[in-house]
C-alpha cells in the first residue's frame, strides 16, 4: 500500500460521512415541509387516529428508504411524496379487504400515547369538511376525482398533480375543468327548491306590490 493510497481512505470515508449527513438533513427538510399535508391527506380518509399515524409513518418510511430515487427533474418533492402517500393508501385499502392482513397490521403497530391521540383527533376533526368533499366526489369518474383530490383538496399545483398521476399538465387541467363543471351542476341540482326559487319569489312579490300601488 502506497502512502498516497493510504491517505485517500480517510478522505473517502469523510466524504461518505458528509454525504450521509447531507442526505439526512435533506430528508429532515422534506419531512418538515410535507408531514402536515400528508397527515391531513390521511385524516380526510379515516377518523381513526391510530390509522392516520400508521399511514403517515409508512409513507415517510418509504420516503427515506427510497430517497436516493428522487429525481427533482421529474417533479417537485411534494409531488413525489404525495405519489408515495397514494400508493401507501391504496396498499392499505387492498390489505384491509383481507382479514388476515388487517390483523397482522393491528398486531404490529406502535400504540399512540394520549397526547398523540388527542392531537390527531383534532386534525381529523379539522379535516371534516375535506372528508365531506371526498364523499361528494364519489359521483365523479375516478380519473376526474383523482385530480380534484390532489389539486382542490390537497393543494398541489396542476403540474405536481400531473407528476403524481403520471399525466401531462394539460390533461390534468382538462380533467380538472370537467370535474369542477360536474360538481357545480350537481350542487345546483342539490340546492333546495326554496333557495332556487327565492329570487323569483321576491320578484313576483315586488311586482304585486307595484301593481297594488298603481291601483
C-alpha positions as CSV (number, residue, x, y, z in Angstrom):
1,X,0.0,0.0,0.0
2,X,1.4,3.3,-1.0
3,X,1.3,6.4,1.2
4,X,-0.9,8.1,-1.4
5,X,-3.4,5.2,-1.4
6,X,-3.5,5.1,2.4
7,X,-4.2,8.8,2.5
8,X,-7.2,8.6,0.2
9,X,-9.1,6.2,2.5
10,X,-9.8,8.6,5.4
11,X,-10.7,11.3,2.8
12,X,-13.2,8.9,1.1
13,X,-14.6,7.9,4.5
14,X,-15.0,11.6,5.4
15,X,-16.7,12.3,2.1
16,X,-19.1,9.4,2.5
17,X,-20.0,10.6,6.0
18,X,-20.6,14.1,4.8
19,X,-22.8,12.8,2.0
20,X,-24.8,10.8,4.5
21,X,-25.2,13.8,6.8
22,X,-26.3,15.9,3.8
23,X,-28.9,13.3,2.9
24,X,-30.2,13.1,6.4
25,X,-30.5,16.9,6.6
26,X,-32.3,16.9,3.2
27,X,-34.8,14.2,4.4
28,X,-35.4,16.3,7.6
29,X,-36.3,19.3,5.5
30,X,-38.5,17.2,3.2
31,X,-40.3,15.7,6.2
32,X,-40.9,19.0,7.9
33,X,-42.2,20.6,4.7
34,X,-44.7,17.7,4.0
35,X,-45.7,15.9,7.2
36,X,-48.7,18.2,7.9
37,X,-50.0,17.9,4.4
38,X,-49.6,14.1,4.4
39,X,-51.2,13.8,7.8
40,X,-54.2,15.8,6.5
41,X,-54.4,13.7,3.4
42,X,-54.9,10.6,5.5
43,X,-57.1,12.4,8.1
44,X,-59.6,13.1,5.2
45,X,-59.8,9.3,4.6
46,X,-60.3,7.9,8.1
47,X,-61.4,9.0,11.5
48,X,-59.1,6.5,13.3
49,X,-56.1,8.5,14.7
50,X,-54.0,5.3,15.0
51,X,-54.5,4.6,11.3
52,X,-53.7,8.2,10.4
53,X,-50.4,7.8,12.3
54,X,-49.6,4.4,10.8
55,X,-50.2,5.5,7.2
56,X,-48.2,8.7,7.7
57,X,-45.3,6.8,9.2
58,X,-45.5,4.2,6.4
59,X,-45.3,7.0,3.9
60,X,-42.2,8.5,5.3
61,X,-40.5,5.1,5.9
62,X,-40.9,4.6,2.2
63,X,-39.7,8.1,1.5
64,X,-36.5,7.6,3.5
65,X,-35.8,4.1,2.1
66,X,-36.2,5.3,-1.5
67,X,-34.8,8.8,-1.0
68,X,-32.0,8.2,-3.5
69,X,-34.5,7.5,-6.2
70,X,-36.0,11.0,-6.1
71,X,-35.2,13.0,-9.2
72,X,-36.1,16.7,-9.0
73,X,-36.0,16.9,-12.8
74,X,-39.2,14.8,-12.9
75,X,-41.2,16.9,-10.5
76,X,-41.3,18.6,-7.1
77,X,-40.5,16.8,-3.8
78,X,-44.1,17.3,-2.7
79,X,-45.5,15.6,-5.8
80,X,-43.1,12.7,-5.2
81,X,-44.2,12.4,-1.5
82,X,-47.9,12.5,-2.4
83,X,-47.3,9.8,-5.0
84,X,-45.9,7.6,-2.3
85,X,-48.8,8.5,0.0
86,X,-51.3,7.5,-2.6
87,X,-49.6,4.1,-3.1
88,X,-49.5,3.6,0.7
89,X,-53.2,4.3,1.0
90,X,-54.0,2.0,-2.0
91,X,-52.0,-0.8,-0.4
92,X,-53.8,-0.3,2.9
93,X,-57.2,-0.5,1.2
94,X,-56.2,-3.7,-0.5
95,X,-54.9,-5.2,2.7
96,X,-57.9,-4.1,4.6
97,X,-60.1,-6.3,2.5
98,X,-58.2,-9.3,3.7
99,X,-58.9,-10.0,7.3
100,X,-55.5,-11.7,8.0
101,X,-53.6,-8.8,6.6
102,X,-55.6,-6.4,8.8
103,X,-55.0,-8.5,11.9
104,X,-51.2,-8.6,11.3
105,X,-51.2,-4.9,10.8
106,X,-53.0,-4.2,14.1
107,X,-50.8,-6.6,16.0
108,X,-47.6,-5.0,14.9
109,X,-48.4,-1.3,15.1
110,X,-47.0,1.1,17.8
111,X,-49.6,2.3,20.2
112,X,-50.0,6.1,20.5
113,X,-49.9,7.9,23.8
114,X,-52.9,10.1,24.9
115,X,-51.4,13.4,23.7
116,X,-50.7,12.0,20.2
117,X,-54.3,10.6,20.0
118,X,-55.8,14.0,21.0
119,X,-53.6,15.8,18.5
120,X,-54.6,13.5,15.7
121,X,-58.3,13.7,16.7
122,X,-58.0,17.5,16.4
123,X,-56.5,17.1,12.9
124,X,-59.2,14.6,11.9
125,X,-61.9,17.0,13.2
126,X,-60.3,19.8,11.2
127,X,-60.5,17.7,8.1
128,X,-64.2,17.0,8.5
129,X,-65.1,19.3,5.5
130,X,-62.5,17.6,3.4
131,X,-64.0,14.2,4.2
132,X,-67.4,15.5,3.2
133,X,-66.0,16.8,-0.1
134,X,-64.3,13.4,-0.8
135,X,-67.7,11.7,-0.2
136,X,-69.3,14.1,-2.6
137,X,-66.6,13.3,-5.2
138,X,-67.8,9.7,-5.3
139,X,-70.2,10.8,-8.2
140,X,-67.2,11.7,-10.4
141,X,-65.3,9.3,-12.6
142,X,-62.1,8.0,-10.9
143,X,-59.8,9.9,-13.2
144,X,-61.5,13.2,-12.5
145,X,-61.8,12.5,-8.8
146,X,-58.1,12.0,-8.5
147,X,-57.2,15.4,-9.9
148,X,-59.8,17.2,-7.7
149,X,-58.4,15.4,-4.6
150,X,-54.8,16.4,-5.4
151,X,-55.4,20.0,-6.6
152,X,-58.5,21.3,-4.9
153,X,-58.3,19.3,-1.6
154,X,-54.6,18.6,-1.1
155,X,-53.5,21.9,-2.6
156,X,-51.0,20.6,-5.2
157,X,-50.3,22.6,-8.3
158,X,-51.7,21.1,-11.6
159,X,-48.1,20.4,-12.6
160,X,-47.3,18.4,-9.4
161,X,-50.6,16.5,-9.7
162,X,-49.6,15.6,-13.2
163,X,-46.4,14.1,-11.8
164,X,-48.2,12.1,-9.1
165,X,-50.7,10.7,-11.6
166,X,-48.3,10.2,-14.5
167,X,-50.2,12.6,-16.8
168,X,-49.3,15.7,-18.7
169,X,-50.3,19.0,-17.1
170,X,-52.6,19.7,-19.9
171,X,-54.5,16.5,-19.3
172,X,-54.8,17.3,-15.6
173,X,-56.1,20.8,-16.3
174,X,-58.7,19.4,-18.7
175,X,-59.9,16.8,-16.2
176,X,-60.0,19.4,-13.5
177,X,-62.2,21.7,-15.6
178,X,-64.6,18.8,-16.4
179,X,-64.7,17.7,-12.8
180,X,-65.4,21.2,-11.5
181,X,-68.2,21.6,-14.0
182,X,-69.8,18.4,-12.9
183,X,-69.6,19.4,-9.3
184,X,-71.1,22.8,-10.0
185,X,-74.0,21.2,-11.9
186,X,-74.5,18.7,-9.1
187,X,-74.5,21.4,-6.5
188,X,-77.1,23.3,-8.5
189,X,-79.4,20.2,-8.7
190,X,-78.9,19.5,-5.0
191,X,-79.8,23.1,-3.9
192,X,-83.1,23.3,-2.0
193,X,-86.0,24.3,-4.2
194,X,-86.8,27.2,-1.9
195,X,-83.3,28.5,-2.3
196,X,-83.5,28.2,-6.1
197,X,-87.0,29.9,-6.2
198,X,-86.3,32.6,-3.6
199,X,-85.1,35.3,-6.1
200,X,-88.1,34.6,-8.4
201,X,-90.5,34.7,-5.4
202,X,-89.2,38.1,-4.3
203,X,-89.6,39.4,-7.8
204,X,-93.2,38.3,-8.0
205,X,-93.9,39.8,-4.6
206,X,-92.3,43.1,-5.7
207,X,-94.4,43.1,-8.9
208,X,-97.6,42.5,-6.9
209,X,-96.8,45.4,-4.6
210,X,-96.1,47.6,-7.6
211,X,-99.5,46.7,-9.1
212,X,-101.2,47.4,-5.8
213,X,-99.5,50.9,-5.6
214,X,-100.6,51.6,-9.2
215,X,-104.1,50.5,-8.4
